[in-house]
Amino acid sequence: MSTSDLLDNIMWNSLIGPHAKLAAGTGDARRYAKGFSPIVGFRNPRRPDLAALAPFCDPGEHFYCDIWSGPAPDGWQIEHEARMLKMVWEAAMPADDAAPDAIALRAQHAAQAVELATLTNPGPFAIRTIEMGEYFGYFEDSRLIAMAGERMAAGPLHEVSGICTHPLYRGRGHARRLTSKLVQRQMRRGEIPFLHVMSANAGARALYESMGFRTYLETTVRVISPRAAAT
């Protein structure tokens, strides 16, 4: 499968590939297991088999999916819809580690990572998301103030994700340095960095473009949830 084919349906290709051990579902629909990022993928993302996914989901859970733009089938609801860019690194490998003083995030940092992600909303994040790849952060007086890490992967592609900075500490270049650190580490492993960013987030788009990411594709992203059964 080509790199573009992998990226076109990266959620599914990650869930059946490198992250299959973190997944639950069937041959047509999968989700990350509870505790990891609430992301779902489908063999056919334009006609997602939500019925196949339903036995692995609970009412009240919320999931992110992309590409699909049709109406919600019975038993499901669409809670939010937006446009999202998939961006791929096209520049040379960063010459130096831009964040040598960043701290590798471990299990003991998970609660702080969720707290920061909840405040800044960098995308779907949960208590075990930092186990999905390498995560690094900056601390101020033992408080996590910025982080970035890795999430989905398929073939040579590896996602840079969870990029966020506490509002009180923005403008200091933390996001740029942490992202550059991860890009360099991935490229040293022979991987191709990519990321997702909301189309409306002009500031983040400008940052990533200035670093060397280029837009590959714009797609729909939705937050969906199963409805509780009628009583």
Beta strands, then each sheet from edge to edge (+ up, - down):
strand 1: 23-25
strand 2: 29-32
strand 3: 40-42
strand 4: 63-66
strand 5: 76-89
strand 6: 103-104
strand 7: 135-140
strand 8: 143-154
strand 9: 157-165
strand 10: 192-198
strand 11: 213-226
sheet 1: 1+ 2- 3+
sheet 2: 4+ 11- 5+ 10- 9- 8+ 7- 6+
end
